[in-house]
Amino acid sequence: MAAEGPKSLAFFLLIFNLLLYAIVLAIAGWVLNFSIEHTPHKASELTIPVRYFPMYFPTGNMATGFFVVFSLIAGLVGIASSVAGINNIIEWNTPNLLSAATTSFTSWSLTLLAMGFACKEISKGRTEANLRTLEALIIIVTGSQLLCVLAIHAGISTVSASPTRPGRV
């Protein structure tokens, strides 16, 4: 069957993305916790405009705050999208594949936004190893999520192009 190729690829990519998004969520949560704990001490030494920013990230640069917040959002949406996508891929019919494609594309677009902030943070420089790991994971998961979107869309085209068998909805 020609439809088994995109199905198995999409299923593998969804499992892989679920694991990557869980790691991204764990690292981004750690960085956020670290910044909340160290903000009062570090921010008291700063000048007035920066001191009033609600969170100061002592581990990175000025792009770190946006990067970590959007990484958390992308991680949460990515996990939800992967879990829903796995359920939809198992069913493997047109309505479920369209739902999986929509959630997968939404997750990819948020991850792409987080990757933009990761690139900005890389260009600004001066980050620690944990943030560099998070930047690398966001870039990897962006490419992997794009492959997953393409595999699901390939599955949609194969399922919708194949004739339905009698007795099958």
Backbone as CSV, one residue per row, in Angstrom:
resi,resn,N_x,N_y,N_z,CA_x,CA_y,CA_z,C_x,C_y,C_z
1,MET,0.826,-1.185,0.000,0.000,0.000,0.000,0.869,1.247,0.000
2,ALA,0.485,2.198,-0.799,1.257,3.437,-0.898,0.995,4.352,0.283
3,ALA,-0.150,4.188,0.953,-0.501,5.076,2.062,0.250,4.735,3.337
4,GLU,0.867,3.590,3.417,1.578,3.205,4.637,2.875,3.988,4.824
5,GLY,3.490,4.447,3.748,4.729,5.213,3.858,4.541,6.518,4.603
6,PRO,3.616,7.392,4.146,3.393,8.632,4.891,2.845,8.398,6.297
7,LYS,2.061,7.327,6.475,1.499,7.050,7.801,2.595,6.706,8.795
8,SER,3.491,5.811,8.405,4.554,5.428,9.336,5.534,6.570,9.568
9,LEU,5.829,7.349,8.526,6.723,8.496,8.695,6.101,9.542,9.607
10,ALA,4.824,9.854,9.402,4.152,10.844,10.239,4.060,10.361,11.686
11,PHE,3.781,9.068,11.879,3.699,8.520,13.224,5.049,8.606,13.934
12,PHE,6.124,8.234,13.230,7.462,8.324,13.814,7.824,9.770,14.144
13,LEU,7.535,10.699,13.228,7.868,12.102,13.473,7.058,12.681,14.624
14,LEU,5.815,12.263,14.770,5.012,12.760,15.887,5.551,12.257,17.227
15,ILE,5.979,11.008,17.289,6.588,10.484,18.519,7.901,11.223,18.813
16,PHE,8.717,11.409,17.770,9.997,12.117,17.910,9.770,13.551,18.376
17,ASN,8.789,14.233,17.784,8.492,15.609,18.175,7.937,15.688,19.589
18,LEU,7.163,14.689,19.991,6.640,14.670,21.354,7.792,14.640,22.362
19,LEU,8.778,13.819,22.092,9.943,13.753,22.983,10.747,15.058,22.953
20,LEU,10.964,15.602,21.757,11.723,16.853,21.663,11.005,18.007,22.346
21,TYR,9.680,18.101,22.141,8.932,19.177,22.796,8.942,19.022,24.308
22,ALA,8.938,17.798,24.817,9.012,17.592,26.267,10.367,18.063,26.804
23,ILE,11.432,17.797,26.065,12.761,18.255,26.491,12.842,19.781,26.432
24,VAL,12.292,20.363,25.359,12.269,21.830,25.225,11.507,22.447,26.385
25,LEU,10.369,21.860,26.725,9.560,22.371,27.828,10.302,22.282,29.155
26,ALA,11.027,21.200,29.375,11.772,21.031,30.624,12.906,22.055,30.731
27,ILE,13.651,22.248,29.661,14.771,23.198,29.717,14.266,24.632,29.832
28,ALA,13.237,24.981,29.066,12.692,26.339,29.136,12.080,26.613,30.505
29,GLY,11.443,25.618,31.090,10.903,25.782,32.437,12.000,25.974,33.463
30,TRP,13.114,25.248,33.287,14.236,25.423,34.210,14.814,26.829,34.101
31,VAL,14.976,27.319,32.881,15.534,28.668,32.685,14.602,29.716,33.283
32,LEU,13.301,29.545,33.100,12.340,30.491,33.675,12.395,30.453,35.203
33,ASN,12.472,29.278,35.786,12.577,29.147,37.236,13.867,29.772,37.747
34,PHE,14.959,29.530,37.045,16.245,30.105,37.443,16.178,31.629,37.418
35,SER,15.556,32.186,36.404,15.487,33.645,36.314,14.582,34.237,37.380
36,ILE,13.497,33.538,37.723,12.614,34.046,38.778,13.335,34.049,40.121
37,GLU,14.122,33.014,40.379,14.838,32.948,41.656,15.963,33.971,41.758
38,HIS,16.609,34.293,40.641,17.772,35.178,40.698,17.484,36.615,40.263
39,THR,16.260,36.933,39.886,15.929,38.293,39.454,16.083,39.323,40.569
40,PRO,15.558,39.112,41.777,15.667,40.174,42.787,17.114,40.552,43.109
41,HIS,17.977,39.590,43.177,19.368,39.877,43.528,20.088,40.575,42.374
42,LYS,19.950,40.052,41.167,20.674,40.604,40.024,20.094,41.929,39.555
43,ALA,18.772,42.082,39.626,18.143,43.302,39.108,18.392,44.505,40.001
44,SER,18.720,44.294,41.259,18.985,45.429,42.143,20.260,46.163,41.748
45,GLU,21.141,45.499,41.007,22.392,46.114,40.576,22.255,46.870,39.255
46,LEU,21.112,46.734,38.578,20.947,47.307,37.248,20.460,48.746,37.318
47,THR,20.501,49.421,36.170,20.014,50.798,36.091,18.488,50.804,36.074
48,ILE,17.914,51.966,36.171,16.475,52.125,36.375,15.606,51.478,35.279
49,PRO,15.780,51.709,33.987,14.805,51.117,33.057,14.789,49.591,33.088
50,VAL,15.926,48.971,33.215,15.984,47.514,33.191,15.515,46.944,34.528
51,ARG,15.699,47.678,35.604,15.330,47.177,36.924,13.826,46.944,37.027
52,TYR,13.022,47.681,36.307,11.574,47.550,36.402,10.995,46.500,35.475
53,PHE,11.833,45.863,34.689,11.352,44.759,33.859,10.998,43.614,34.793
54,PRO,9.828,42.968,34.605,9.388,41.966,35.586,10.348,40.800,35.774
55,MET,11.012,40.377,34.721,11.949,39.265,34.851,13.245,39.629,34.145
56,TYR,14.305,39.445,34.845,15.625,39.646,34.264,16.257,38.265,34.133
57,PHE,16.783,37.951,32.962,17.389,36.649,32.736,18.900,36.776,32.859
58,PRO,19.455,36.394,34.006,20.889,36.537,34.201,21.711,35.552,33.371
59,THR,21.063,34.561,32.766,21.794,33.549,32.011,21.990,33.919,30.557
60,GLY,21.332,34.937,30.076,21.425,35.243,28.648,21.551,36.724,28.362
61,ASN,20.936,37.129,27.262,20.971,38.526,26.852,19.549,39.080,26.839
62,MET,19.332,40.203,26.185,18.025,40.848,26.220,16.959,40.106,25.404
63,ALA,17.337,39.190,24.543,16.362,38.401,23.777,15.939,37.135,24.511
64,THR,16.565,36.838,25.621,16.309,35.582,26.322,14.885,35.498,26.852
65,GLY,14.361,36.575,27.359,13.010,36.564,27.914,11.971,36.162,26.886
66,PHE,12.012,36.795,25.727,11.061,36.461,24.677,11.279,35.035,24.173
67,PHE,12.536,34.638,24.049,12.850,33.304,23.563,12.328,32.237,24.505
68,VAL,12.519,32.406,25.793,12.086,31.408,26.759,10.559,31.337,26.820
69,VAL,9.896,32.469,26.803,8.436,32.470,26.867,7.840,31.810,25.627
70,PHE,8.348,32.149,24.453,7.807,31.528,23.243,8.231,30.066,23.111
71,SER,9.344,29.695,23.706,9.712,28.280,23.736,8.752,27.489,24.622
72,LEU,8.355,28.069,25.741,7.367,27.415,26.602,6.029,27.260,25.882
73,ILE,5.589,28.307,25.210,4.320,28.237,24.476,4.411,27.208,23.358
74,ALA,5.502,27.242,22.600,5.670,26.281,21.508,5.773,24.863,22.037
75,GLY,6.417,24.676,23.183,6.525,23.347,23.775,5.173,22.792,24.208
76,LEU,4.373,23.622,24.854,3.049,23.169,25.285,2.143,22.858,24.100
77,VAL,2.105,23.751,23.123,1.274,23.522,21.942,1.806,22.331,21.146
78,GLY,3.129,22.167,21.095,3.715,21.042,20.382,3.379,19.707,21.010
79,ILE,3.391,19.637,22.340,3.016,18.395,23.014,1.550,18.074,22.757
80,ALA,0.680,19.079,22.886,-0.744,18.850,22.631,-0.985,18.456,21.180
81,SER,-0.271,19.097,20.265,-0.414,18.774,18.845,0.084,17.374,18.536
82,SER,1.166,16.969,19.161,1.702,15.625,18.915,0.779,14.541,19.459
83,VAL,0.246,14.750,20.644,-0.666,13.758,21.222,-1.939,13.650,20.381
84,ALA,-2.501,14.798,19.995,-3.699,14.768,19.148,-3.380,14.201,17.772
85,GLY,-2.207,14.526,17.244,-1.812,14.025,15.931,-1.614,12.525,15.919
86,ILE,-1.058,11.975,16.990,-0.886,10.518,17.073,-2.246,9.829,17.042
87,ASN,-3.197,10.375,17.800,-4.541,9.812,17.796,-5.174,9.918,16.401
88,ASN,-4.976,11.029,15.732,-5.554,11.219,14.402,-4.867,10.359,13.350
89,ILE,-3.573,10.155,13.467,-2.836,9.332,12.503,-3.250,7.871,12.632
90,ILE,-3.541,7.428,13.835,-3.978,6.040,14.023,-5.290,5.786,13.277
91,GLU,-6.188,6.750,13.281,-7.461,6.598,12.565,-7.261,6.577,11.051
92,TRP,-6.419,7.438,10.532,-6.002,7.513,9.130,-7.176,7.620,8.151
93,ASN,-8.014,8.616,8.369,-9.019,8.969,7.384,-8.949,10.478,7.156
94,THR,-9.653,10.939,6.138,-9.492,12.328,5.715,-9.834,13.343,6.806
95,PRO,-10.963,13.239,7.521,-11.230,14.255,8.553,-10.180,14.287,9.658
96,ASN,-9.730,13.115,10.088,-8.712,13.081,11.144,-7.372,13.600,10.646
97,LEU,-7.026,13.310,9.400,-5.763,13.827,8.852,-5.816,15.339,8.676
98,LEU,-6.972,15.867,8.324,-7.095,17.328,8.216,-6.944,17.985,9.589
99,SER,-7.485,17.351,10.610,-7.317,17.861,11.967,-5.854,17.791,12.401
100,ALA,-5.205,16.676,12.089,-3.785,16.542,12.435,-2.939,17.564,11.691
101,ALA,-3.292,17.831,10.426,-2.538,18.817,9.644,-2.695,20.218,10.223
102,THR,-3.898,20.540,10.680,-4.139,21.865,11.251,-3.365,22.067,12.552
103,THR,-3.452,21.097,13.448,-2.731,21.252,14.715,-1.222,21.203,14.510
104,SER,-0.784,20.391,13.572,0.642,20.304,13.298,1.173,21.606,12.701
105,PHE,0.400,22.213,11.818,0.816,23.484,11.219,0.827,24.604,12.258
106,THR,-0.150,24.602,13.161,-0.177,25.606,14.229,1.040,25.468,15.131
107,SER,1.360,24.237,15.480,2.536,23.980,16.305,3.813,24.395,15.586
108,TRP,3.895,24.110,14.287,5.075,24.484,13.526,5.226,26.001,13.461
109,SER,4.124,26.728,13.292,4.232,28.182,13.194,4.685,28.806,14.514
110,LEU,4.215,28.279,15.647,4.689,28.795,16.935,6.145,28.425,17.187
111,THR,6.532,27.240,16.755,7.927,26.831,16.900,8.823,27.658,15.999
112,LEU,8.313,28.024,14.834,9.068,28.892,13.928,9.279,30.276,14.549
113,LEU,8.286,30.767,15.258,8.429,32.039,15.961,9.490,31.939,17.057
114,ALA,9.466,30.836,17.812,10.487,30.630,18.844,11.865,30.488,18.212
115,MET,11.937,29.860,17.028,13.222,29.727,16.347,13.750,31.097,15.906
116,GLY,12.851,31.992,15.535,13.276,33.347,15.193,13.924,34.044,16.371
117,PHE,13.337,33.880,17.551,13.950,34.461,18.747,15.244,33.748,19.113
118,ALA,15.319,32.452,18.826,16.574,31.724,19.074,17.675,32.260,18.172
119,CYS,17.361,32.518,16.916,18.355,33.081,15.996,18.780,34.474,16.436
120,LYS,17.830,35.259,16.944,18.168,36.590,17.449,19.080,36.485,18.669
121,GLU,18.791,35.526,19.521,19.631,35.350,20.708,21.025,34.874,20.318
122,ILE,21.120,34.006,19.330,22.426,33.544,18.857,23.221,34.718,18.287
123,SER,22.545,35.589,17.540,23.259,36.731,16.946,23.696,37.746,17.997
124,LYS,22.940,37.857,19.101,23.334,38.772,20.172,24.503,38.217,20.978
125,GLY,24.595,36.864,21.081,25.714,36.240,21.780,25.547,36.202,23.281
126,ARG,26.586,35.706,23.958,26.690,35.645,25.413,25.575,34.847,26.069
127,THR,25.502,33.562,25.743,24.544,32.688,26.411,25.283,31.503,27.017
128,GLU,24.654,30.893,27.996,25.241,29.741,28.662,24.873,28.453,27.939
129,ALA,25.395,27.345,28.426,25.223,26.053,27.755,23.772,25.604,27.720
130,ASN,23.009,25.860,28.772,21.610,25.440,28.781,20.803,26.173,27.717
131,LEU,21.063,27.454,27.558,20.353,28.209,26.526,20.803,27.800,25.131
132,ARG,22.080,27.494,24.961,22.535,27.022,23.656,21.896,25.681,23.314
133,THR,21.720,24.829,24.318,21.024,23.556,24.106,19.578,23.799,23.705
134,LEU,18.911,24.725,24.387,17.527,25.050,24.057,17.420,25.644,22.658
135,GLU,18.366,26.494,22.293,18.373,27.067,20.934,18.520,25.970,19.884
136,ALA,19.447,25.049,20.124,19.663,23.965,19.167,18.434,23.062,19.070
137,LEU,17.818,22.748,20.194,16.623,21.901,20.170,15.469,22.573,19.449
138,ILE,15.308,23.871,19.644,14.231,24.592,18.949,14.466,24.562,17.445
139,ILE,15.695,24.735,17.018,15.998,24.698,15.580,15.755,23.296,15.023
140,ILE,16.149,22.262,15.767,15.936,20.881,15.316,14.449,20.547,15.257
141,VAL,13.700,20.930,16.285,12.283,20.591,16.318,11.501,21.391,15.271
142,THR,11.988,22.559,14.884,11.330,23.307,13.812,11.428,22.550,12.495
143,GLY,12.601,22.040,12.188,12.755,21.251,10.961,11.994,19.942,11.016
144,SER,12.007,19.301,12.165,11.284,18.040,12.318,9.776,18.246,12.213
145,GLN,9.284,19.325,12.780,7.849,19.615,12.690,7.449,19.950,11.260
146,LEU,8.321,20.609,10.514,8.031,20.875,9.100,7.935,19.565,8.322
147,LEU,8.840,18.627,8.588,8.761,17.311,7.938,7.475,16.588,8.317
148,CYS,7.048,16.747,9.553,5.807,16.119,9.997,4.603,16.727,9.276
149,VAL,4.586,18.042,9.124,3.498,18.702,8.382,3.462,18.187,6.948
150,LEU,4.624,18.072,6.327,4.677,17.587,4.944,4.241,16.130,4.835
151,ALA,4.611,15.294,5.815,4.200,13.884,5.787,2.689,13.749,5.966
152,ILE,2.115,14.559,6.837,0.666,14.509,7.028,-0.056,14.973,5.773
153,HIS,0.460,16.016,5.130,-0.157,16.484,3.884,-0.006,15.458,2.772
154,ALA,1.096,14.730,2.749,1.241,13.642,1.775,0.232,12.546,2.060
155,GLY,-0.020,12.267,3.322,-1.034,11.282,3.684,-2.425,11.720,3.295
156,ILE,-2.702,13.020,3.426,-4.007,13.530,3.016,-4.215,13.328,1.525
157,SER,-3.175,13.620,0.749,-3.325,13.471,-0.707,-3.474,12.003,-1.105
158,THR,-2.802,11.081,-0.407,-2.956,9.667,-0.765,-4.296,9.116,-0.318
159,VAL,-4.784,9.543,0.850,-6.072,9.041,1.332,-7.222,9.608,0.507
160,SER,-7.154,10.888,0.187,-8.248,11.486,-0.582,-8.228,11.050,-2.043
161,ALA,-7.068,10.636,-2.570,-6.988,10.193,-3.962,-7.389,8.735,-4.128
162,SER,-7.274,7.939,-3.071,-7.611,6.521,-3.190,-9.120,6.337,-3.145
163,PRO,-9.641,5.398,-3.960,-11.095,5.171,-3.928,-11.483,4.483,-2.624
164,THR,-12.647,4.841,-2.126,-13.102,4.215,-0.891,-13.655,2.834,-1.188
165,ARG,-13.381,1.937,-0.300,-13.874,0.581,-0.454,-15.300,0.482,0.070
166,PRO,-16.084,-0.451,-0.458,-17.457,-0.603,0.058,-17.437,-0.983,1.524
167,GLY,-18.335,-0.394,2.268,-18.416,-0.693,3.679,-17.461,0.129,4.524
168,ARG,-16.719,0.995,3.909,-15.763,1.833,4.650,-16.209,3.275,4.548
169,VAL,-16.193,3.957,5.671,-16.633,5.347,5.699,-15.476,6.259,5.477
